[in-house]
């Protein structure tokens, strides 16, 4: 089975139309997105998940809402996975690494809920598990106690997966952290093996002091039984992050 994936923190829909144009051009198999937002949290108050669904008719989407604005159910932020309709979903569950919450506007981003969406897909007698996550934020890309605790829960779950898997997301930490070491022990870290040093877009990211060096905080990990055909950082203006593109073979 050949699969192509696109991983991106979509920055709450800032460049959503450009992103959709790119997806339609490249025809990826799997899309894993973070900061999929609606209402107060979105650019132009757009419901990003619904907009993506409406404009990507060849995909079906799975959304997990991490948190909502208190007293406004239409304002939320979550993760979304889109899968081509030629594939079947055999199982789906969400793991909350920090419990779902409803917050007021003044809460610090480090308090936001985090999760992982676990989806097993099936095609021509082959199964693969997709893990889409957005791990905890802090003002630094280094470890914190709560980042380590949340990441260890996810790593323990992944260690039990029996199928080939693809883990992707915005991890909010750099390569030197214990958080990343958890996942390095389980599979192949493509950011590491392809020597990627930055996944943030210097032209659109608000933290200008990070550049020109930048930081790699977005990752794709794959189980050892998946063969990489190509792996690229997509340096288009699609977000304040760069997208990651993987083409792989699963036998």
N, C-alpha and C positions, 0 to 999 in steps of 0.2 A: 504494500500500500504506500503510495506517494502522498505526502501531505505538505502543504505550504501554510505557514502561519504568520500572522502579523500581530505583534505585541506593542501596545502603546497606552501610556497615561494620556487621555485625550484632553486634559486641562479644562474639564467641565464644558466642552463643546466650543471652545474658542474658534477653532478652524474646522468645524464639522463638515461644511460643504466641500472643502478641499480634501478632507479625509475620505469622504464618500467617493469622490471622483477618482482618487488613487486606488481605492479598493476595487471599484468597477473596472479600472484599467488593468489591474494585476490579477484579479480573480483568485484570491487566496482561498484555501480550504477552511481555515480556522482563524477567527479574530478574537483576541483577548484584550479587553480594555478596562482601564481603571479611571476613576473620577468621572463616571457616567452619572450625570446629575440632572436635576430638574428644578424649576421654580427659582427660588431665591438664590440657590447655589450656582445656577447656570448663567453663562453669557446669554443675554437677551431672554432670560427666563425660559429657555427652551427645555423641553423634555427630551434629553439626548437619546435615551433608549428608544422612545417611540419614533423619533426622527430617523434613527438608524434603521429600525424595523421597516418603516415606510419606504425608505430609499434603497434598501438592500433586499429585494423580493426573493432572491435565490438562497437566502439564509433564514434560519430560525434562530431566535435569540433567547438567552437565559440570563436573567437579571437577579443579582442579590443586592438588596438595599442594606448598606452598612448603618446609616443613620439618617434621621429626618430632622427637620426644623420643628421645634415644639409648637404644637397647635397649627401646623400646616403640613398635612399629609402629602401634598403635592411638591414639597421641597425636600429633595433627598440627594444622597450621594451613594454610589455603589460600584460594583464591578459587573461587567457584562461580557458574556462569551457568545459569539455568533458562529454557527456551524452550517456548512452547505447542506441543503436539504437532501442530497443523495446519501447522507449518513444517517444512521439511526442512533438515538440516545437510549442506552440500556439502563443507565442509572444516573441520578443526580442528587447531590446533597450539598448543603452549605455548612461549613465549620466556622463558627464565630470565635476568633482568637481573643477578641475583647467584645463583650456582649453588645448586641444591637441597642441603640439608644436614641432618644429624642432630646435635642439640645437647644438651648437658646443661642442667639447670635454671638454672644460674648465668649463662648467656651474656647479654650485653647485647642489647637488642632491635635496636640499630643493626646488629648482625651477622647478623640473620636474612636468609634468602634471600628474594628478590622475583621476581615473574614477571608476565607478561601472558598471558591466554588469548585466542587469536584464533580466532573462529568465524564462518564464512560461512554464512548462512542464506538460504533460497530460498522464495519464495511467489508463485504466479501470475506466473511469468516475470520476477520481480524478485529481485535479490540485495542483501543488505546484510551488512557485516562488523561484528561486535561485538567490541570490545576491552575486556576486564575486567582491571584492574590494581590492585595495592596497592604503591605505591612506598615507597622506603626511609624509615625513621623516624629521627629524632634528637630530642634534647631541645628543639630550636628548630624553628620553622616556616620558617626561612630555608634558603638553599642551603648545601650542603656539597659537597666534591669528589666524594664517592661518590654523592650524590644526582644531581648533574649528569651524571656518567658513566653511571649506569644509565638516566636519563631520555633521554639522547641516543641510546642504543641503540634504545629504543622509538620515539622520534620518527623515526629513520632508517627503521625498518621501516614505520611508518604512511605515510610519504611515498611508499612504493611501492604502496600499496593502490589497486586500480583501481575497486572498487565504492564506493558510498556507505558511510560508516562511522559508528558511534557508539562513542566512547571514554568509558568511565566508570570511576570508582574513587575510592579514598582515596589522594590524592597526598602527604599529609603536609607540604605546603608552602603558603605563602600566595601571593596574586596577584602580589606584587612580585618573585618569584624568576625566575632564568634558566630553571629547570625549566619553569615555566608558559609562559614566552616561547617555548620550543621548540614547544609544542603550539598556542599562539596563532597561530603562523605557518602552521599546517597546516589549521586549521578554526575553527569558531565556538565560543568559550568561553561557555557559557550562564550560568555564574556571573558572568562579567563583564558580558555584555549585559543581564542582569536585575538587576544591582547588588546581588548577594547578598554580605553582609559576614560571615556566620557560618553554619557548618554543624554546629556542636557543640551538644549538648543541655545547657543549663546546669543542668537538674534532675537529670541522671544522670551527667554527666562528672565524673571524679575531680579534674581540675585546676581547682579553683574559682577560682584566681587569674586565669584567662583571662576571667572574666565580670565585668560584663555585656557587654563589647564582643564577646568571642568572636573566632573566626578561621574563615575559609572554607578548608577543606583538602580537601573532597570536590568532585569536578568531573564535569561531562558536557561533552564536546566533540563536535561533529558536523561532518561534511563540508559544504561549501558548497552541495551539491545537495540537502540535506534541509531541508524546510520545517517550522518549529516551529509547532505548534498551541497548545500550552500548556507552561509549565515552572513547577514549584512546589517549594518547600521544605516537606516534610511534618513538622510540628512535633508529632508524636505520640511517645509513650514507647515507642519500638521499639528503642533502642540508646543509647549515649552520643554517637552522631552523629545528625543529622537525615537522613531519607531525601530523595532527589531524585526527582521524578516528571516525566517528559517524555512528551508526546504529539506525534507528528510524522507527516509524510507523505513518502513516498519514491516518486518517479515513474521 
